[in-house]
Amino acid sequence: MKQTLLITFLLCFILSAVAQEKKPITHEDLWLMKRVGIPAVSPDGNHAVFNVIEPAYDEKEQVNDIWIVSTDGSAPARKLTAGKAGESGYTWSPDGKFLAFVAKRDGDEMAQIYTINIKEGGEAQRLTNLSTGASSPKWSPDGKMILFNSSVFPTCFSDSCNKRMTEEKKKIKYKARVYTSFPIRDFDKWLDEMQDHAFVQSIEPGSVAKDIFTNVAISKLAGFSYQNATWSPDSREIIFAASDNANTAAYQDPTAQLYKVLISGGDATKLTADKNDYGNPTISPDGRYLLVFSYAANNNEIYNLNRLVRFDWPTMQNKTVLSEKIDRGINNFVAAGDQAYLSVEDQGHDKIFALALSGDALKQLSTATAGCYTNVSAAQSNNVLIANYESASSPPEIVKINADGTHTVLTGFNKEKLAQLDLPQTETIWFNSKKGKKIRSLLVRPAGFDATKKYPLFVVIHGGPAGSWKDNWGYRWNYHLLAKPGYVVLLTDYTGSTGYGEKFGQDIQYDPFKGPGEEINEAAADAIKRFAFIDASRQAAGGASYGGHLANWLQGTTTHYKCLVSHAGLVNSISQWGTSDVIFGREVMNGGAPWTKAKTWEEQNPYKYAANFKTPMLITIGELDYRVPLNNSIENWHILQRQKIPSKLIVFPEENHWILKAENSRFFYQELHAWLAEYLK
């Protein structure tokens, strides 16, 4: 009997140990994680809505619905919609009874705006019916109308005109794109004549959408570009940000100014007229202030922080920079009560701050030393704060920010799956560069890490350069999947990275590659000296976009990496300038146009050092990438092949600057791991 009990006990112990054993993450684990979207808290603070994407390798099987959760944590989240094509752009009515959202449902050729009664339930009702579609809905303060965007023909101010123009365009027999001004492309698409306009429509059945730019003179200008808008407190006017010089982007930064226009009609009134760039207009809850983001433009600096600015409303007097004391970038802000709540980037984390609208007080609310808080949403009645929270070991969920700075997790869509995975905590390390700068890196150990073993080092370089390696979750460059084969991953925030102040971001100007490249090499050397488990004889480096640029720079300036990886990386700064969809910022970075005597174009161009290329390199690129177009990857490939350097070129015909499709992502990781394995054995 005792022997039977002992055997039973041991069997249970073994089964329990097996059940608790965690495994390394796979691409399937990563890709099929449910993706929790941006929260929107109800006006009374009792509920929050958000979308959840349930991914699939077959896009036709992917699900994207709106969910709702109680903010007191008293009940689990429940699904609110079940549309086949997914929903987005959700926003509460002022009384909290209705939700407006964007969806493309049966019978819709273009996405339209729908409303659903949250209190009573039932089927969602379609509000708009425009041939050009609708997006970005915003309720009027009186709850009677919705403001939204639609992309239309510039000369059309009725849907019948847009329909007619669409049909006439289909009848044209020749196929040609004709341009007389810059830009001609944007990220992954060729630009056409279509133009975003702001529309207003009553929520009453049978109502018709009205283009509020019908009589607005600025919208008739060749350089017009509408950005975003909000309502005035009395629901009679629209306040919007727009530029009249978008067609000058070849030689300066276009700037958006602020305007207001009556929804009843007429021309717009210009509210600002300076050299700054404005966006995201927001009226304070008491209607006393207009809050906007402001950026310094055309000041010959490569990096400028966004500032939260306050104007008295409606006089537009007493312009005040509320965020003057915050030497950090602001991700988003929301006004509630007498406060503005901000998500602020700081040294690899996104933190929540409260900023008095009076400008008198600034307070950090979040106390967590790990992870990132983004997409802050606040209830107007009781200042309930909801946000996304994520870390390198957990994808975003919905949380409530407590008064003591902690948070309460309201959702756990991936909790069970995460419990099965071995996801070591990231470690933050700092070192002093040879130039005296404090440089921060993240170190990621592989699953099943054993400190007595030696591991290869994979140095991964972020893009931007205005970017940062944060303690957050990623799908494109997931730290744990990169480390999975048994690599220590080092992620360094070189000069030019964000989250360290305006000067640190600005210091990359006129030194785009040499200085950051040295810091990346120094960071690797510091990590090797610091951690005995890193094998100095087996190092690789790589990155995407600006990280790809720097990988190509390392190719010509060092040989201590066994192999390199360059995704969407430039090898020739001048041909990159000549083919990219954005060019002026590159001139600001280098000190002038390529044909000037700005020495940076020549001295810090990877192409100049092509004779030094020796390291095996994997090159990957999306064919629809117009930010760092295909030609630079082909130039790089030609240089490597001409010099008989082991190299592989992978072109993704349907991808842009990023690799977004499920099977392409899986293939990329497979090829990346195979390439590293070949040279880091």
Steps between C-alpha positions, in 0.01 A plus 500: 500500500779740596686413179186573295456839670867583442476411130181705467665797673808481277287470187298807597820690575650410162182592312483830688862578416441421133188718499696789650798467266512798269607494138675748270274719292428403139379714213161334536487594869591857414280553198185345646507714814176696525570866435324739735439844354466856623253553788226763508346557844132593532406853614392369842820298538317172557597321181769492235476374145786373286553277202658156507658343194514122498767440235525209260756398242216512248386863508147395402469322834614798709245648741490863617221602737420766759493388863380672817619464860397647836769730635447383858608149403171351617436306180708353219511667161229404253470527125287791380507451122550211262561650157689286248727778372580650839431831673714801590479870588257444790385803700237559772208739473511775767217337697667159487199331339642444153821396337603607151754293310633431152425172325459348157200274518287308251405727212769760576745570220690734731527513880218701658410633845260295711340570836386256765289554812721390790223520758232309311710282271375387163650520153728781393347751261685646203520880517701600192460385143773676305654351188837620631456342844534648848751486786606662831156583650464759778172581674394861538477620863120518473490140374301586188768475229814313407813647344700266277748481213466384141745502209338679206575663166619856579246662268205296627286613792217249460491123488335505159801692367742250653306212347503666159873572517571141603308366201667743260840396628421137427428587135848645435681263264859601567678419826737772618588696811565869444655734760606863511602523866654297782417261666389227263512200734422435864652203681350220289267664250508740208308816574199593290271800492284380792497728804382455859207724596303545823130414496214550744182296512200501733425173675133531400382231253513612139751777563763587238871556557629852438853584383595793724774607259247589229561874538840488670752684282810323632363164382518624139876562519746261336688456828194424715527205737243445776638336816242464778214683672280535807174667602454837666327482841169629358494244214475784247856501368775265394859576601747339264870482418603524136794607287498713188856413401503120478626533143824662623624189680794466262672802653344565841288346774131562424325656800140463612323798654174512696166611355135507598192482279127513570324174418221711351739606225738774395874546484739400776661742744873459552586469870880480485754647261855416604783266403395215729319184397174429689287190540253303712277792609305421819262716703536476879199354684394841635528659155753760617805378310609364165778244543723402208828335417754744362828427325780736406536480123766608252746594775783298343490240778447133432308421820241716673280393789127539472368754751158508662374855450199676653302789351210680665179411317351658297729806511818302416686727742762410764683228311673284764733203456373266773765232447799735516645306795469163328814436298344189351270406214126477571325200343146620558298720734142516622332777699271424796393736775774756550777261392665374186616140525803411291678187387867606500801312362787476748812282477339192351164534674174685439376663820183683597513860620232742616542860392280776641330697223587809701863408437585504870566133575652193338482160667604152395208266569626157398746344742589178315870468422434255217286498189323774307170687536349631179169628359375669816124555513324697775136534609381859521280452806735333748848493341504119470818423306524204264800406287680222320782339696762269352851377560760300313346190658132582451301652212266796565200459729250750642582640844353752741743746657451515877541807719823362650661465157456125470263343251225240498496263204150486350566251220716192455447377146841332478549401864477124450729495198761720668505268802634225273789704359853553630543876455799621703482853636695761309791665679589868466869585489675834465854589401696817435606535138845618399343838428366517856134425431289270713367233267223256591449148368259215560643152542279199427601147596369196310244261643658230715794727574795340680758746637773236481473480120632728226250667265543688172410870504244644257512880494166633370482864389176699512366719221419867498745623608225663707401179676589290802527144620234494770380253757204420278357220289586472133395291202739633236815459712392294799787485747425148618450351155827659389676341800323164468774301315737572789621856452549782744334801338637849557284801412673838528349849498771689315522880468191620316268267692190637670416503869821670614426864433502730201877550496574127492265462205645806328865396541481259206478791254807512271616168651239254374703178494853533637410601857206259541706220341779555751250494788351173377844340485590640843174368646582153370851518646361617835248214512771246420721637776209508744349156437718189494230298324540700174736345245702789352605285204141463379332833436243610241322830444199617305196719488226654289455842343751726677619183670560361152685818405728451800550131419625611158725757667646227723558294188750758376659598830553184709558129452443364848143382424473151354197601292264792450129548427360804319126544451393812307845648540663768286848439366517822296376814674480695175289250304284460811438876494418474131237228527341518848153642561653750747815698426522832683570347842801323351639838394448635852684197638798537267528878474363573154400346168721220361657729237613754758831485683341336804775251584270261688353373173842376396673414826209313661369309201539119529551482123831685534641209700382226262858383447510408869189278484594149612232372739229254383169685484130417481302773320120511520263759355132558423436585136232752602741687727516859376666632817822305434431380147610171348782659299722541807472133592583407141800737501620333820446158347699594191793620712505177700462272198760692300752439778400135546384559857256233627160666488132432460230736368134446592237724337143492631278613207195581715671664798583863571753641747392230744425132462137477606350189343498191719670252269756758388582575862544131576726459195705805600570362847586159352748655256645728767558212740649284224738779399616561856539128565728464197750752634457476877548125535 
